[in-house]
């Protein structure tokens, strides 16, 4: 997967922005249980009194409190308050808020920092409890001491005349408002992270598909022998989709889960460090579960994509060969073959899904068990006055956040192995170096290009083969002439012409076009000079017009019509009311084999190249159409070099030069008449196809 990281570089800024937003979202989520704890502890149980440091206290009460304080602390606290005497101008200002200030002296808290408040709060709490008559103060924890003191402070506020309900309502609204704000900020962060992750994942998928397709376009036939078409389709679509899905989840979960998990641990221990073992127990159980699932499921993921390849291969073969299947009544056999591939994939996926289905109930069982354990232990601590109810509730929520962080990580552990397999398969394509490459310093044809094609002692062996299929091939095809290559099936005819446009490279010797070794040229410049008609005619979905313009988009309508006329395609084009705009289905499935060949020939003629290669391109034509087409070709191609591969002697009989191949070797070169006398192989082929009268 690391091989594909370079494709994430353009999106690094968006990823960092998503991480920053996730930090913000996590902080919002982590703050909510703490605020909930404050609402329970302070808003409900303490009636809105936030701590044991009162904002205002009667002078009479202050005198009683000092009796229970150390002398130094009493002086310090006195310095933090301002004495407001009854009847003074200051008391009149405070009277609306503190009605008792008109009748007796009060102390009003000045602006002090948090450190000073924390320093005096404990002494204040104990003093208030002592004055109020509480016993066993030393047995109370710090939070419970402050909570107990808040009751006495609340009574003091009531004595001063403050509105008790307003005090509680103001605190609840303040904390509730903070919770709503944090929830809103968290929701905004969630939406933005979702948008960013989707954008990054979609962009990565687009770039990977483009990179794979571009790479495949540069493959030679050697690389296509290594990767099946079905496998390349799966890698371009299914594998890229797997990566797209996992990138969305990674940005959303892999970064978020550690933040919320670690933050939850820190905040939970801040609420009550004595229950740390509950969190450790839950994390340990979940870790064991994830490890077990990982070890069971990962081996299955490694074969899942291969099973998808197999299913695509069977589907593609069955759909493309449907007529053959029906002709031989093999529907039952193909159904069994498809059913096996389908069941293999389904069984593998069901096994993985069963493992994941088991995991979730176990996780929920552990989570609910942890909740009960926290309530049980927490209730005991509340009863012992060492913990507040709100803190216990917050601890439970933090434990759930930690738990869900591990659930998110477990989901990623399940998804990552399959994504890693997909990434390896994509990287395998991207890292495959083509066997046919442009030279570092290419040579250009330059001016005065001649379409002469020459083979000099060329031998060729297919990748992985033990023997050469071509042996020491030498001949020259000249401009203005037609060179025919003939031989029995498997003699190497198509292999010879595949070396000219560099679909393969010769194992030894040299192929020259225009006097230049094809390996010294850019492939694009070489192929620009060649009009190639393959053995298997291939058309693209669209129209006849768009297929002919594939050779030259700027070609005029007259040129298209002329090419169709030479290729003997005018008659069947005119049969349709749409003419050149007649629709062509995928692969040319709605036209006959002969019509596909004629359109392929017309497409090459539109290009008007100096070199034409017809690789057994007349096999689906009847003899009359074949003869008419060759006659028109001779008139049209004029000064071009024409190379025709065929098994028909009638097609090559009038060629300027005939190259006869037998088991990958040239056994004869010359005209028809000469070869009939001097080449036994040619004579054997000719007499098997034509009568003596036709051979003359």
LINKAPE-V55133 format. One record per helix or strand of 3 or more residues. SS is the DSSP state (alpha for helix, beta for strand). FROM is the first residue (numbers start at 1). LEN is the number of residues. If there is no record, write none. Layout:
((SS | FROM | LEN) (SS | FROM | LEN))
//
This chain:
((alpha | 2 | 44) (beta | 56 | 3) (alpha | 59 | 8) (alpha | 71 | 10) (beta | 81 | 4) (alpha | 89 | 6) (alpha | 99 | 4) (beta | 106 | 4) (alpha | 114 | 19) (alpha | 137 | 3) (alpha | 142 | 19) (alpha | 164 | 54) (alpha | 221 | 6) (alpha | 229 | 43) (alpha | 273 | 48) (alpha | 322 | 6) (alpha | 331 | 53) (alpha | 389 | 42) (beta | 453 | 8) (beta | 470 | 8) (beta | 482 | 6) (alpha | 493 | 6) (beta | 508 | 6) (alpha | 518 | 3) (alpha | 523 | 6) (beta | 530 | 4) (alpha | 544 | 5) (alpha | 557 | 10) (alpha | 570 | 5) (alpha | 579 | 3) (alpha | 586 | 3) (alpha | 593 | 15) (beta | 611 | 5) (alpha | 623 | 15) (beta | 641 | 6) (alpha | 649 | 4) (beta | 657 | 6) (beta | 665 | 6) (alpha | 672 | 7) (alpha | 680 | 10) (alpha | 692 | 4))
//
